[in-house]
């Protein structure tokens, strides 16, 4: 099945993701843009409609969760969706070069990076090697959640997603300008591993508020 509709606005792109996630949750995915015709169509060039910056967790495959196909999503992934210069450059490429109108930060429950950062803050335990660097980048979100009186896993996860969204907009002029002009939205979503739903928890640039969705 080929889906020829390419969203051109942030709201259209977000609504397309929501519709795909609903199909996935209900067990009725359409598996669009996954056939030989689509493969041949996009071989010369790509035109994704969203940048998906998600955790590298093996259970967080964006094209499956949102029922999309080849060439639909420009996917960037790191453990705990932590941000470095490579991530910023990759996300900016998706927005500035590929003209994606939407950037999604995708976090999830039972995240190992968030759990490790929480353990480091609460128990003083920290992993070795370069995993420590990942944990250190998540730690400010845990500290911010605790400062606000939030100690539950869901609350800490949402804080980390919001912090990541804000960090992208604050550090990237391209994203900030895109949001200010209405060309781009940067949103954060929390995925539930058990039921497959993706919940909106942060947004810059959507025409409707979180409560309006």
Secondary structure, DSSP 8 states (H G I E B T S, - for coil): --------SHHHHHHHHHHHHHHHHTT----TT-SHHHHHHHSS----SEEEEEE--TT--HHHHTT--TTTEEEEEEGGG---HHHHHHHHIIIIIS--SEEEEEEESS-HHHHHHHHHHHH-----TTHHHHHHHHHHHHHHHHHTT--SHHHHHHHHHHHHHHHHHHH-HHHHHHHHHTS-EEEEEEE-TTT--EEEEEEES-SS-GGG-
